[in-house]
């Protein structure tokens, strides 16, 4: 079955370290998205991609970067982790036939920055 | 700034009752609307999508859309304790695949 996976599911890191969160989907979706979810803020868009080599900034992109070298993967990199980046991160994808804007979410990564 | 507003709740309903969840959106160009359910500690799960004015039914769930009033709602009939979750409303931008999410309404179904 097609799916979207994220790894690691939990990560603890220290301030200043570079961290990469992986997202992999097997739906062959063109569109991929990264969100963070914090109490009181809901889901906020970090970066998104509409295809290979395409990346775009979302609402809260400062301190994050993404790259899209193939259809299946959109890794999210925190260049220098900060305590304010402690959050739950969700990857989503969309672009299926007939439902191009319906987003399906991965299981999430809980990141703690100490 | 595109916004989707929801009452944060908690909304408490007795088992078997109808739960009514509401959402308003600011972008008149939004074309697609979604309801997601999110259990504590889990990822959002799509319940329904709606694109046209009126009602759309799927089992115990009915989504309602009124574009003139910029209003979307979700009715859950015969509510069950397993429906207890946070419900997220989302709207797409005009000509965009991005979704703007509301902060969610927490629903508690009391046995």
Interface residues (C-beta under 8 A of the other chain):
Chain A: X31 X33 X40 X41 X42 X43 X45 X48 X50 X58 X90 X94 X95 X99 X100 X101 X102 X103 X104 X105 X106 X107 X108
Chain B: X32 X34 X36 X42 X43 X44 X45 X46 X49 X88 X90 X92 X97 X98 X99 X101 X102 X103 X104
